[in-house]
Amino acid sequence: MAGPELELESRRAIYQHVAANPGVHFRGLLDELDYAQGTVQYHLRWLEREGLVEASDDGKFTRYYPADSFDEADRAVM
């Protein structure tokens, strides 16, 4: 996916990391990517709002998935 919605390098990097690592949690994104916490939060919210990424709260972590990869039943197993 390389539409205009992913023109920003930081947003594209965050999306690509989520797509390559379904179920990654926020702290994992911060550890793996060289962006400030506020930048990651902003872009994750934007990606969610645009329907590109979905979040799932497992009670301990909020995990992120590419929107077209998994449904809730699949996430419950992980």
N, CA and C atoms as an extended XYZ file, in Angstrom:
234
Properties=species:S:1:pos:R:3:atomname:S:1:resname:S:1:resid:I:1 pbc="F F F"
N         0.850       -1.175        0.000 N   MET     1
C         0.000        0.000        0.000 CA  MET     1
C         0.884        1.221        0.000 C   MET     1
N         0.694        2.092       -0.969 N   ALA     2
C         1.517        3.296       -1.042 CA  ALA     2
C         0.697        4.461       -1.559 C   ALA     2
N        -0.496        4.625       -1.077 N   GLY     3
C        -1.348        5.727       -1.485 CA  GLY     3
C        -0.923        7.023       -0.837 C   GLY     3
N        -1.635        8.096       -1.193 N   PRO     4
C        -1.287        9.404       -0.629 CA  PRO     4
C        -1.419        9.450        0.889 C   PRO     4
N        -2.241        8.564        1.467 N   GLU     5
C        -2.409        8.552        2.913 CA  GLU     5
C        -1.136        8.111        3.637 C   GLU     5
N        -0.205        7.513        2.914 N   LEU     6
C         1.047        7.061        3.535 CA  LEU     6
C         2.254        7.816        2.984 C   LEU     6
N         2.032        9.070        2.573 N   GLU     7
C         3.126        9.875        2.034 CA  GLU     7
C         4.174       10.223        3.082 C   GLU     7
N         3.760       10.431        4.322 N   LEU     8
C         4.717       10.769        5.367 CA  LEU     8
C         5.579        9.560        5.708 C   LEU     8
N         6.875        9.760        5.729 N   GLU     9
C         7.796        8.657        5.993 CA  GLU     9
C         7.521        7.989        7.337 C   GLU     9
N         7.283        8.799        8.368 N   SER    10
C         7.038        8.232        9.695 CA  SER    10
C         5.756        7.402        9.716 C   SER    10
N         4.705        7.900        9.098 N   ARG    11
C         3.439        7.166        9.066 CA  ARG    11
C         3.592        5.862        8.284 C   ARG    11
N         4.288        5.935        7.166 N   ARG    12
C         4.511        4.751        6.339 CA  ARG    12
C         5.331        3.710        7.116 C   ARG    12
N         6.366        4.154        7.833 N   ALA    13
C         7.209        3.230        8.602 CA  ALA    13
C         6.402        2.539        9.703 C   ALA    13
N         5.543        3.300       10.376 N   ILE    14
C         4.719        2.720       11.439 CA  ILE    14
C         3.745        1.714       10.847 C   ILE    14
N         3.084        2.081        9.761 N   TYR    15
C         2.146        1.157        9.109 CA  TYR    15
C         2.872       -0.114        8.662 C   TYR    15
N         4.012        0.042        8.014 N   GLN    16
C         4.754       -1.118        7.516 CA  GLN    16
C         5.194       -2.019        8.667 C   GLN    16
N         5.558       -1.439        9.792 N   HIS    17
C         5.968       -2.254       10.938 CA  HIS    17
C         4.779       -3.030       11.495 C   HIS    17
N         3.625       -2.381       11.582 N   VAL    18
C         2.421       -3.078       12.045 CA  VAL    18
C         2.060       -4.194       11.067 C   VAL    18
N         2.136       -3.909        9.770 N   ALA    19
C         1.792       -4.917        8.758 CA  ALA    19
C         2.744       -6.114        8.812 C   ALA    19
N         4.015       -5.853        9.077 N   ALA    20
C         5.014       -6.925        9.134 CA  ALA    20
C         4.995       -7.671       10.468 C   ALA    20
N         4.410       -7.050       11.496 N   ASN    21
C         4.403       -7.623       12.846 CA  ASN    21
C         3.005       -7.530       13.459 C   ASN    21
N         2.027       -8.216       12.874 N   PRO    22
C         0.664       -8.115       13.409 CA  PRO    22
C         0.635       -8.473       14.898 C   PRO    22
N        -0.055       -7.634       15.675 N   GLY    23
C        -0.134       -7.866       17.103 CA  GLY    23
C         0.927       -7.134       17.899 C   GLY    23
N         1.737       -6.324       17.224 N   VAL    24
C         2.763       -5.551       17.923 CA  VAL    24
C         2.078       -4.581       18.880 C   VAL    24
N         2.656       -4.397       20.052 N   HIS    25
C         2.059       -3.447       20.986 CA  HIS    25
C         2.831       -2.132       20.931 C   HIS    25
N         2.241       -1.114       21.541 N   PHE    26
C         2.773        0.240       21.461 CA  PHE    26
C         4.235        0.311       21.880 C   PHE    26
N         4.573       -0.294       22.994 N   ARG    27
C         5.950       -0.255       23.488 CA  ARG    27
C         6.888       -0.923       22.481 C   ARG    27
N         6.417       -1.984       21.842 N   GLY    28
C         7.216       -2.642       20.812 CA  GLY    28
C         7.511       -1.714       19.649 C   GLY    28
N         6.512       -0.924       19.263 N   LEU    29
C         6.728        0.055       18.192 CA  LEU    29
C         7.762        1.091       18.619 C   LEU    29
N         7.658        1.583       19.846 N   LEU    30
C         8.624        2.569       20.336 CA  LEU    30
C        10.037        1.990       20.379 C   LEU    30
N        10.143        0.729       20.783 N   ASP    31
C        11.457        0.089       20.876 CA  ASP    31
C        12.087       -0.128       19.501 C   ASP    31
N        11.264       -0.441       18.516 N   GLU    32
C        11.774       -0.798       17.194 CA  GLU    32
C        11.964        0.390       16.252 C   GLU    32
N        11.170        1.434       16.450 N   LEU    33
C        11.221        2.580       15.541 CA  LEU    33
C        11.840        3.785       16.243 C   LEU    33
N        12.491        4.607       15.496 N   ASP    34
C        13.189        5.760       16.063 CA  ASP    34
C        12.319        7.018       15.969 C   ASP    34
N        11.147        6.954       16.624 N   TYR    35
C        10.231        8.093       16.650 CA  TYR    35
C         9.826        8.372       18.085 C   TYR    35
N         9.511        9.626       18.350 N   ALA    36
C         9.051       10.022       19.672 CA  ALA    36
C         7.698        9.388       19.974 C   ALA    36
N         7.405        9.209       21.247 N   GLN    37
C         6.153        8.594       21.674 CA  GLN    37
C         4.943        9.329       21.086 C   GLN    37
N         4.949       10.653       21.121 N   GLY    38
C         3.829       11.427       20.589 CA  GLY    38
C         3.644       11.230       19.104 C   GLY    38
N         4.727       11.075       18.368 N   THR    39
C         4.650       10.838       16.923 CA  THR    39
C         3.993        9.495       16.647 C   THR    39
N         4.397        8.473       17.367 N   VAL    40
C         3.820        7.135       17.176 CA  VAL    40
C         2.332        7.152       17.546 C   VAL    40
N         1.998        7.780       18.660 N   GLN    41
C         0.582        7.867       19.069 CA  GLN    41
C        -0.246        8.573       18.012 C   GLN    41
N         0.226        9.707       17.537 N   TYR    42
C        -0.503       10.478       16.537 CA  TYR    42
C        -0.767        9.652       15.282 C   TYR    42
N         0.269        9.017       14.769 N   HIS    43
C         0.113        8.272       13.519 CA  HIS    43
C        -0.725        7.010       13.706 C   HIS    43
N        -0.618        6.351       14.839 N   LEU    44
C        -1.477        5.185       15.089 CA  LEU    44
C        -2.941        5.603       15.113 C   LEU    44
N        -3.243        6.711       15.782 N   ARG    45
C        -4.631        7.199       15.803 CA  ARG    45
C        -5.109        7.530       14.393 C   ARG    45
N        -4.255        8.175       13.611 N   TRP    46
C        -4.604        8.528       12.239 CA  TRP    46
C        -4.852        7.265       11.407 C   TRP    46
N        -3.953        6.296       11.531 N   LEU    47
C        -4.101        5.047       10.786 CA  LEU    47
C        -5.378        4.302       11.183 C   LEU    47
N        -5.716        4.337       12.466 N   GLU    48
C        -6.976        3.723       12.927 CA  GLU    48
C        -8.177        4.452       12.341 C   GLU    48
N        -8.169        5.770       12.433 N   ARG    49
C        -9.282        6.568       11.939 CA  ARG    49
C        -9.507        6.352       10.440 C   ARG    49
N        -8.440        6.156        9.699 N   GLU    50
C        -8.535        5.943        8.255 CA  GLU    50
C        -8.837        4.489        7.889 C   GLU    50
N        -8.923        3.617        8.883 N   GLY    51
C        -9.261        2.228        8.639 CA  GLY    51
C        -8.118        1.365        8.139 C   GLY    51
N        -6.883        1.806        8.332 N   LEU    52
C        -5.724        1.045        7.863 CA  LEU    52
C        -5.163        0.126        8.937 C   LEU    52
N        -5.372        0.498       10.194 N   VAL    53
C        -4.869       -0.259       11.335 CA  VAL    53
C        -6.006       -0.404       12.337 C   VAL    53
N        -6.046       -1.547       13.003 N   GLU    54
C        -7.016       -1.769       14.069 CA  GLU    54
C        -6.274       -2.070       15.363 C   GLU    54
N        -6.861       -1.617       16.460 N   ALA    55
C        -6.269       -1.857       17.773 CA  ALA    55
C        -7.123       -2.867       18.526 C   ALA    55
N        -6.477       -3.687       19.322 N   SER    56
C        -7.160       -4.664       20.158 CA  SER    56
C        -6.517       -4.649       21.536 C   SER    56
N        -7.328       -4.415       22.551 N   ASP    57
C        -6.822       -4.368       23.926 CA  ASP    57
C        -6.968       -5.751       24.536 C   ASP    57
N        -5.859       -6.374       24.916 N   ASP    58
C        -5.905       -7.725       25.482 CA  ASP    58
C        -5.924       -7.705       27.008 C   ASP    58
N        -6.125       -6.518       27.604 N   GLY    59
C        -6.150       -6.400       29.050 CA  GLY    59
C        -4.821       -5.960       29.625 C   GLY    59
N        -3.754       -6.210       28.917 N   LYS    60
C        -2.421       -5.807       29.356 CA  LYS    60
C        -1.802       -4.812       28.378 C   LYS    60
N        -1.959       -5.098       27.111 N   PHE    61
C        -1.391       -4.268       26.050 CA  PHE    61
C        -2.462       -3.937       25.027 C   PHE    61
N        -2.279       -2.801       24.371 N   THR    62
C        -3.046       -2.522       23.168 CA  THR    62
C        -2.182       -2.975       22.012 C   THR    62
N        -2.717       -3.883       21.232 N   ARG    63
C        -1.968       -4.447       20.108 CA  ARG    63
C        -2.537       -3.909       18.806 C   ARG    63
N        -1.688       -3.783       17.821 N   TYR    64
C        -2.077       -3.193       16.538 CA  TYR    64
C        -1.929       -4.209       15.419 C   TYR    64
N        -2.907       -4.165       14.513 N   TYR    65
C        -2.990       -5.096       13.390 CA  TYR    65
C        -3.328       -4.320       12.126 C   TYR    65
N        -2.833       -4.793       10.989 N   PRO    66
C        -3.321       -4.204        9.738 CA  PRO    66
C        -4.820       -4.511        9.645 C   PRO    66
N        -5.613       -3.582        9.209 N   ALA    67
C        -7.070       -3.700        9.265 CA  ALA    67
C        -7.605       -4.905        8.507 C   ALA    67
N        -6.937       -5.335        7.474 N   ASP    68
C        -7.470       -6.432        6.663 CA  ASP    68
C        -6.897       -7.799        7.010 C   ASP    68
N        -6.093       -7.895        8.081 N   SER    69
C        -5.406       -9.150        8.378 CA  SER    69
C        -6.183      -10.124        9.242 C   SER    69
N        -6.737       -9.647       10.349 N   PHE    70
C        -7.323      -10.534       11.334 CA  PHE    70
C        -8.691      -10.039       11.740 C   PHE    70
N        -9.508      -10.958       12.232 N   ASP    71
C       -10.754      -10.540       12.868 CA  ASP    71
C       -10.603      -10.776       14.371 C   ASP    71
N       -11.571      -10.360       15.149 N   GLU    72
C       -11.467      -10.459       16.616 CA  GLU    72
C       -11.210      -11.891       17.106 C   GLU    72
N       -11.780      -12.892       16.454 N   ALA    73
C       -11.580      -14.282       16.869 CA  ALA    73
C       -10.118      -14.674       16.732 C   ALA    73
N        -9.470      -14.243       15.657 N   ASP    74
C        -8.056      -14.548       15.460 CA  ASP    74
C        -7.203      -13.887       16.528 C   ASP    74
N        -7.518      -12.664       16.900 N   ARG    75
C        -6.739      -11.933       17.885 CA  ARG    75
C        -6.870      -12.544       19.268 C   ARG    75
N        -8.024      -13.122       19.576 N   ALA    76
C        -8.228      -13.716       20.892 CA  ALA    76
C        -7.299      -14.903       21.116 C   ALA    76
N        -6.876      -15.553       20.038 N   VAL    77
C        -6.012      -16.728       20.128 CA  VAL    77
C        -4.571      -16.332       20.366 C   VAL    77
N        -4.149      -15.159       19.914 N   MET    78
C        -2.746      -14.736       19.982 CA  MET    78
C        -2.321      -14.418       21.376 C   MET    78
